[in-house]
């Protein structure tokens, strides 16, 4: 990622420091923020929804400077970085906090603390296939996901499911992958579409048969209120129909028994959602490990 949005010299009066007079009188703090953002969509669309509103980011920074008194500017820098990373399109951020009036006791021009943070968002991805060698295709898709997810991933065992909607077609094999990513939601979605296309996926028939389907079900953690809720022309989060799809929830529950999903603004246990569904169309799939492969 090379695209950046840079805010320089955001200043406000705060009361951060370990000395009594710093808490009492306060001083000026200056903050620089460099955000790593994929600006390709915004460059094509000329739409504010496809980029980061830097005026809002500046407002967040000022609010944190003027807010709760902290002893260390290291803590202030970390809080600013964490706040910036709540914006869905920001993949990484560098924050520099300047304290030009710091009580150093010697001549100096500036004191600054620099922190860098990279997004580490938990994600849930649903996989499905009902054309070709579905076991092999799902295994290859899981291997491809290692290129867009960070570190270890967890994969459910596959289930066989009856098609929902669309034309008459063969049963599906479905599975769910749980992992973390530094990619922004829209960038991750584009990577999922690339993996689909690599397996011959086309989008000509709505809910029609396909060699591979990858759906981004959830991005972030509803328990800590860090899940992304969005509804754009290309992506809705959480997935608007996930809560009623047994072929997603049943394998998800297998790999993450304490999973939760935001439904109409409320955080629901996936186990409770499954209990309220007709799961007769979901059956055990082949006895294979999709991480190890079908051999």
C-alpha positions as CSV (number, residue, x, y, z in Angstrom):
1,X,0.0,0.0,0.0
2,X,1.5,3.3,-1.1
3,X,-1.4,5.7,-1.1
4,X,-1.5,8.1,1.9
5,X,-3.6,10.9,3.4
6,X,-1.4,13.2,5.5
7,X,-2.6,15.7,8.1
8,X,0.2,18.0,9.4
9,X,0.1,20.3,12.3
10,X,-3.2,19.7,14.0
11,X,-3.0,21.8,17.2
12,X,-5.1,22.2,20.3
13,X,-4.7,23.0,24.0
14,X,-4.5,20.0,26.3
15,X,-3.5,19.1,29.9
16,X,-1.2,16.2,29.4
17,X,1.9,15.7,31.5
18,X,3.1,14.4,34.8
19,X,3.7,17.7,36.5
20,X,1.1,19.6,38.4
21,X,1.3,22.8,36.4
22,X,0.9,20.9,33.2
23,X,-2.3,19.4,34.5
24,X,-3.5,22.8,35.7
25,X,-2.4,25.2,33.0
26,X,-2.1,23.0,30.0
27,X,-0.1,23.7,26.8
28,X,-0.3,23.4,23.1
29,X,0.1,20.0,21.5
30,X,0.6,19.5,17.7
31,X,-0.2,16.2,15.9
32,X,0.7,14.8,12.5
33,X,-1.3,11.9,11.1
34,X,-0.4,9.8,8.1
35,X,-3.0,7.3,7.0
36,X,-2.4,4.4,4.6
37,X,-5.5,4.2,2.4
38,X,-6.3,2.7,-1.0
39,X,-7.2,5.8,-2.9
40,X,-7.9,4.0,-6.2
41,X,-11.7,3.9,-5.7
42,X,-11.9,7.6,-4.8
43,X,-9.7,8.5,-7.7
44,X,-12.1,6.8,-10.1
45,X,-15.4,7.8,-8.5
46,X,-14.7,11.3,-7.1
47,X,-16.9,10.3,-4.3
48,X,-16.2,11.2,-0.6
49,X,-17.7,7.9,0.4
50,X,-14.7,6.2,-1.2
51,X,-12.1,8.0,0.9
52,X,-11.4,9.2,4.5
53,X,-13.0,12.4,5.6
54,X,-9.9,14.1,6.9
55,X,-11.9,16.9,8.5
56,X,-13.5,14.3,10.7
57,X,-10.2,12.8,11.5
58,X,-8.9,16.2,12.5
59,X,-11.9,16.7,14.7
60,X,-11.2,13.4,16.5
61,X,-7.6,14.4,17.1
62,X,-8.6,17.7,18.6
63,X,-11.2,16.0,20.8
64,X,-8.5,13.7,22.2
65,X,-6.0,16.5,22.8
66,X,-8.6,18.5,24.6
67,X,-10.1,15.5,26.4
68,X,-9.0,13.4,29.3
69,X,-5.7,14.4,30.9
70,X,-3.0,11.9,30.4
71,X,0.5,11.7,31.9
72,X,2.3,10.7,28.8
73,X,2.1,11.8,25.2
74,X,2.9,8.2,24.3
75,X,-0.6,7.3,25.6
76,X,-2.1,10.2,23.7
77,X,-0.4,9.1,20.5
78,X,-1.7,5.5,21.0
79,X,-5.3,6.7,21.6
80,X,-5.2,8.8,18.5
81,X,-3.9,5.9,16.4
82,X,-6.5,3.6,17.7
83,X,-9.2,6.1,16.9
84,X,-8.0,6.6,13.4
85,X,-8.0,2.9,12.8
86,X,-11.7,2.7,13.6
87,X,-12.3,4.3,10.2
88,X,-13.0,1.4,7.8
89,X,-10.8,2.6,4.9
90,X,-7.6,3.1,7.0
91,X,-5.2,0.2,6.8
92,X,-2.3,1.6,8.8
93,X,-1.5,4.9,10.5
94,X,1.5,6.8,11.8
95,X,0.9,9.4,14.5
96,X,3.4,12.0,15.7
97,X,2.6,14.0,18.8
98,X,4.7,17.1,19.3
99,X,5.1,18.8,22.7
100,X,7.0,22.0,21.9
101,X,6.5,23.5,25.4
102,X,7.6,20.4,27.3
103,X,9.4,21.1,30.6
104,X,12.8,19.7,29.5
105,X,15.0,22.0,31.4
106,X,17.4,22.5,28.5
107,X,17.2,24.4,25.2
108,X,15.3,22.4,22.6
109,X,13.0,23.0,19.6
110,X,10.6,20.1,19.9
111,X,9.8,16.8,21.7
112,X,7.9,14.3,19.7
113,X,6.6,10.8,20.1
114,X,5.9,8.7,16.9
115,X,3.8,5.5,16.9
116,X,2.8,3.3,14.0
117,X,-0.2,0.9,14.1
118,X,-1.5,-1.5,11.5
119,X,-5.1,-2.7,11.4
120,X,-5.7,-6.1,12.8
121,X,-9.4,-6.8,12.2
122,X,-11.1,-10.1,12.8
123,X,-13.1,-11.2,9.8
124,X,-15.5,-14.0,8.9
125,X,-15.6,-15.3,5.3
126,X,-18.1,-17.8,4.0
127,X,-17.1,-20.1,1.2
128,X,-19.4,-22.1,-1.2
129,X,-19.1,-24.2,-4.3
130,X,-21.4,-26.5,-6.3
131,X,-19.6,-26.8,-9.7
132,X,-16.5,-28.8,-10.4
133,X,-14.5,-30.6,-7.8
134,X,-15.8,-28.5,-4.9
135,X,-13.6,-30.1,-2.2
136,X,-10.5,-29.3,-4.2
137,X,-11.8,-25.8,-5.1
138,X,-12.5,-24.9,-1.4
139,X,-9.1,-26.2,-0.4
140,X,-7.4,-24.0,-3.0
141,X,-9.5,-21.0,-1.9
142,X,-8.5,-21.5,1.7
143,X,-4.8,-21.6,0.5
144,X,-5.4,-18.3,-1.4
145,X,-6.8,-16.7,1.7
146,X,-3.5,-17.0,3.4
147,X,-2.3,-14.3,1.0
148,X,-4.9,-11.8,2.2
149,X,-5.3,-12.7,5.9
150,X,-2.7,-12.4,8.6
151,X,-1.1,-15.3,10.5
152,X,-3.1,-18.3,11.3
153,X,-6.6,-18.9,10.1
154,X,-9.3,-21.3,11.3
155,X,-11.4,-23.3,8.9
156,X,-14.6,-25.2,9.5
157,X,-15.3,-28.6,8.2
158,X,-17.4,-28.5,5.1
159,X,-21.1,-29.0,5.1
160,X,-23.4,-30.0,2.2
161,X,-26.4,-27.7,1.8
162,X,-29.4,-27.4,-0.3
163,X,-29.4,-24.4,-2.7
164,X,-31.4,-21.4,-1.5
165,X,-33.1,-19.4,-4.2
166,X,-32.1,-19.2,-7.8
167,X,-32.5,-21.8,-10.5
168,X,-32.5,-25.6,-10.0
169,X,-28.9,-26.6,-9.3
170,X,-26.7,-29.1,-7.4
171,X,-26.2,-29.1,-3.6
172,X,-23.4,-26.9,-2.3
173,X,-20.4,-27.5,-0.2
174,X,-20.0,-24.6,2.3
175,X,-17.4,-23.7,4.9
176,X,-16.4,-20.7,7.0
177,X,-12.9,-19.2,7.5
178,X,-12.1,-17.0,10.5
179,X,-9.0,-14.9,10.6
180,X,-7.6,-11.4,10.8
181,X,-6.6,-8.8,8.2
182,X,-4.9,-5.5,7.8
183,X,-6.8,-4.8,4.6
184,X,-9.7,-2.3,4.6
185,X,-13.1,-3.9,4.0
186,X,-13.4,-2.8,0.4
187,X,-9.8,-3.9,-0.4
188,X,-10.4,-7.3,1.2
189,X,-13.6,-7.6,-0.9
190,X,-11.7,-6.9,-4.1
191,X,-9.2,-9.6,-3.1
192,X,-12.0,-12.1,-2.5
193,X,-13.4,-11.3,-6.0
194,X,-10.0,-11.9,-7.5
195,X,-9.8,-15.3,-5.9
196,X,-13.3,-16.1,-7.2
197,X,-12.3,-15.0,-10.7
198,X,-9.2,-17.2,-10.5
199,X,-11.6,-20.2,-10.2
200,X,-13.8,-19.2,-13.1
201,X,-16.5,-17.4,-11.1
202,X,-18.9,-15.2,-13.2
203,X,-21.9,-13.2,-11.9
204,X,-24.3,-13.7,-14.8
205,X,-27.1,-15.6,-12.9
206,X,-28.4,-14.2,-9.6
207,X,-28.0,-16.9,-7.0
208,X,-27.0,-19.3,-9.7
209,X,-24.5,-22.2,-9.5
210,X,-20.9,-21.2,-9.2
211,X,-17.5,-22.8,-8.9
212,X,-16.6,-20.6,-6.0
213,X,-18.4,-18.0,-3.8
214,X,-16.6,-16.0,-1.2
215,X,-18.8,-13.7,1.0
216,X,-17.4,-11.2,3.6
217,X,-19.8,-11.9,6.5
218,X,-18.4,-9.8,9.3
219,X,-15.5,-7.3,9.7
220,X,-14.4,-6.5,13.2
221,X,-15.7,-7.6,16.6
222,X,-19.2,-6.7,17.8
223,X,-18.3,-7.7,21.4
224,X,-15.9,-4.7,21.5
225,X,-18.1,-2.5,19.2
226,X,-15.3,-2.5,16.6
227,X,-17.3,-4.2,13.8
228,X,-17.8,-2.2,10.7
229,X,-21.4,-1.4,9.8
230,X,-21.7,0.0,6.3
231,X,-24.1,0.0,3.3
232,X,-22.5,1.1,0.0
233,X,-23.1,0.3,-3.6
234,X,-20.5,-2.5,-3.5
235,X,-20.5,-3.7,0.1
236,X,-22.9,-4.1,3.0
237,X,-21.6,-5.1,6.5
238,X,-22.4,-7.2,8.3
239,X,-23.7,-9.4,5.4
240,X,-27.4,-8.5,5.3
241,X,-28.6,-12.1,5.0
242,X,-26.1,-13.9,7.1
243,X,-28.3,-14.1,10.1
244,X,-30.9,-16.2,8.2
245,X,-28.5,-18.5,6.3
246,X,-28.0,-21.8,7.9
247,X,-25.3,-22.7,5.4
248,X,-23.2,-19.8,6.8
249,X,-24.1,-20.0,10.5
250,X,-23.8,-23.8,11.0
251,X,-20.2,-24.1,9.8
252,X,-19.3,-20.8,11.5
253,X,-20.5,-22.2,14.8
254,X,-18.4,-25.2,14.3
255,X,-15.2,-23.2,14.0
256,X,-16.1,-20.5,16.5
257,X,-18.6,-21.7,19.2
258,X,-18.9,-18.3,20.9
259,X,-19.4,-16.4,17.7
260,X,-21.6,-13.3,17.6
261,X,-23.2,-11.3,14.8
262,X,-24.8,-7.9,14.7
263,X,-28.4,-8.2,13.5
264,X,-30.5,-5.0,13.1
265,X,-28.2,-3.2,15.5
266,X,-28.2,-5.9,18.2
267,X,-25.4,-8.3,18.9
268,X,-26.7,-11.9,18.8
269,X,-25.1,-15.2,19.6
270,X,-24.7,-17.3,16.5
271,X,-25.8,-20.3,18.5
272,X,-29.1,-18.6,19.3
273,X,-29.6,-17.7,15.6
274,X,-29.0,-21.2,14.6
275,X,-31.5,-22.5,17.2
276,X,-34.2,-20.4,15.5
277,X,-33.5,-21.6,12.0
278,X,-34.6,-24.7,10.0
279,X,-31.3,-26.4,9.4
280,X,-32.8,-29.5,7.7
281,X,-31.1,-28.5,4.5
282,X,-27.6,-28.6,6.1
283,X,-25.9,-32.0,6.3
284,X,-22.4,-33.2,7.2
285,X,-20.0,-32.8,4.2
286,X,-17.0,-34.9,3.2
287,X,-14.7,-35.9,6.0
288,X,-11.8,-33.7,4.9
289,X,-9.6,-31.0,6.4
290,X,-9.7,-28.0,4.0
291,X,-6.4,-26.7,5.4
292,X,-4.6,-30.0,4.6
293,X,-6.4,-30.7,1.4
294,X,-8.6,-33.6,0.2
295,X,-5.8,-36.1,-0.3
